[in-house]
């Protein structure tokens, strides 16, 4: 049911942000757009937008979408389930937090959560094909960036304001020097290695 850029009433788009970082939760968003409520032509994959533009569009989505919701999976859930299953859990939470049941769900990527309340399909590069997925991408990315800003406030020496939690050279250097925080995902290799390096031999 790929809409090919057409906004179909009642169809929810779902996307995630934060699978790759070494710290913080993974975030998913679900959005049902109202084709008549606003001009949605500016919607794009969140990675192609500046932070300022994402913020403007996020406000438009929250104000004019038929329904939207955020779902998250915690660091503890990521470490217990693995990042894929935690991402699907966050998506399911977002979908079931919508204030209306979608007629169909389009999900960015390859995987579809189980036990949903309507039909669903996964679309590779769906955030460039389906406006509702683009909207979900924007909301998820904005929320994930808020988490990164919060982590920077809590742990300013780690540089979360610069790397957002991703495994950049700066982040890996700080991990090696300072060790992981409680916000780091211990199931991820670089964090495990940092913990091992700090353990008494």
C-alpha positions in Angstrom: 0.0 0.0 0.0 2.9 2.3 -0.8 1.2 5.7 -1.3 3.9 7.0 -3.7 3.9 10.4 -1.9 0.2 10.7 -1.7 -1.3 11.2 1.8 -3.9 8.5 2.4 -6.4 9.2 5.2 -6.0 6.9 8.2 -2.7 5.5 7.1 0.0 5.7 9.9 3.7 6.1 9.1 6.2 4.8 11.6 9.9 5.4 11.9 12.6 5.2 14.5 15.7 7.2 15.6 18.5 6.1 17.8 19.4 2.5 16.8 23.1 3.3 16.3 24.0 5.4 19.3 25.9 3.8 22.3 23.7 5.5 24.9 20.2 6.5 25.6 16.8 5.0 24.5 15.7 4.1 21.0 12.7 6.3 19.9 9.9 5.6 17.5 7.1 7.8 16.3 3.8 7.0 14.6 1.9 9.7 12.6 -1.4 9.8 10.8 -1.6 12.9 8.5 -4.7 14.8 7.6 -4.3 15.6 3.9 -6.5 18.6 4.2 -5.2 20.1 7.5 -1.9 21.6 6.2 0.6 21.8 3.4 2.8 18.7 3.9 4.9 19.2 0.8 8.0 20.2 2.9 8.1 16.8 4.7 11.4 15.0 4.1 13.5 12.3 5.7 14.7 13.9 8.9 18.3 13.2 8.1 18.0 15.6 5.1 16.8 18.5 7.3 18.6 21.0 9.5 17.8 20.8 13.2 16.0 24.1 13.0 13.8 23.0 10.1 13.1 19.7 11.9 11.8 21.7 14.8 9.5 23.8 12.7 8.1 20.8 10.9 7.7 18.9 14.2 5.6 21.7 15.6 3.4 21.6 12.4 3.0 17.8 12.6 2.1 17.9 16.3 -0.5 20.7 15.7 -2.1 19.5 12.4 -1.7 15.7 12.1 -4.8 13.6 12.7 -2.9 11.6 15.3 0.7 11.2 16.5 2.5 9.4 19.3 6.0 8.6 20.5 7.2 5.2 21.8 10.5 4.5 23.4 12.5 1.5 24.6 14.9 2.1 27.5 18.6 1.3 27.7 17.8 -1.6 30.0 15.3 -3.0 27.4 17.9 -2.6 24.6 20.4 -4.6 26.6 17.9 -7.3 27.5 16.1 -7.7 24.2 18.8 -6.5 21.6 18.5 -3.3 19.6 16.2 -4.8 16.9 13.6 -6.1 19.3 13.8 -3.0 21.4 13.2 -0.9 18.3 10.2 -3.0 17.3 8.9 -2.6 20.9 9.2 1.2 20.7 7.3 1.1 17.4 4.6 -1.0 18.8 4.3 1.4 21.8 4.0 4.4 19.4 1.3 2.7 17.3 -0.8 1.7 20.3 -0.4 5.2 21.8 -2.2 6.8 18.8 -5.6 8.1 19.7 -7.2 6.4 16.6 -6.7 3.0 15.1 -4.9 3.2 11.7 -6.5 1.6 8.6 -3.0 0.5 7.6 0.6 1.1 8.8 3.7 1.8 6.7 6.9 1.3 8.5 10.4 2.5 7.4 12.9 -0.3 7.0 12.6 -4.1 6.7 10.9 -5.2 9.9 7.3 -5.1 11.1 6.4 -5.4 14.8 4.1 -8.3 15.8 0.6 -8.2 17.2 -0.5 -4.9 15.6 -4.1 -3.7 15.4 -4.3 -3.5 11.6 -2.5 -4.5 8.5 1.1 -3.3 8.1 4.0 -3.3 5.7 7.7 -2.4 5.8 9.1 -0.2 3.1 12.8 0.2 2.4 13.6 4.0 2.3 10.0 4.6 3.2 10.8 7.9 4.7 11.4 9.2 1.2 8.3 7.6 -0.2 5.5 8.0 2.3 4.8 11.5 3.8 3.5 10.0 7.0 6.7 8.1 7.5 8.7 11.3 6.8 6.6 13.0 9.5 7.3 10.1 11.9 11.0 10.3 11.1 11.0 14.0 12.0 9.2 13.5 15.4 11.4 10.6 16.3 14.6 12.4 15.5 13.5 15.5 17.4 12.7 13.5 20.5 16.0 11.5 20.2 17.9 14.8 19.9 16.2 16.0 23.1 17.5 12.9 24.8 21.0 13.6 23.6 20.8 17.2 24.9 19.6 15.8 28.3 22.6 13.4 28.3 24.9 16.3 27.7 23.5 18.2 30.6 24.0 15.1 32.9 27.4 14.2 31.5 29.0 17.2 29.8 32.5 15.7 29.7 31.3 13.0 27.2 30.4 15.5 24.4 26.9 14.3 23.7 26.2 17.7 22.3 28.7 17.0 19.5 28.2 13.3 18.7 24.6 12.6 20.0 25.7 9.3 21.4 27.0 7.8 18.1 30.4 6.0 18.1 32.5 8.9 16.9 36.2 9.1 17.6 35.4 11.7 20.3 32.9 9.5 22.0 35.1 6.4 21.9 38.0 8.4 23.3 35.8 9.7 26.2 34.5 6.2 26.8 38.0 4.9 27.1 39.1 7.7 29.4 36.1 8.0 31.6 34.3 4.6 31.3 30.6 4.2 30.6 27.8 6.0 32.3 24.5 4.4 33.4 23.0 5.7 30.2 25.4 3.6 28.0 24.1 0.5 26.3 26.2 -2.3 27.8 25.3 -4.8 25.1 27.1 -2.7 22.5 30.6 -3.7 21.7 32.4 -0.4 22.3 30.7 -0.1 25.7 31.5 -3.7 26.6 35.2 -3.1 25.7 35.3 0.0 27.8 33.9 -1.8 30.7 36.3 -4.7 30.3 39.3 -2.3 30.1 38.2 -0.8 33.5 37.7 -4.2 35.2 40.6 -5.4 37.4 42.7 -8.0 35.7 
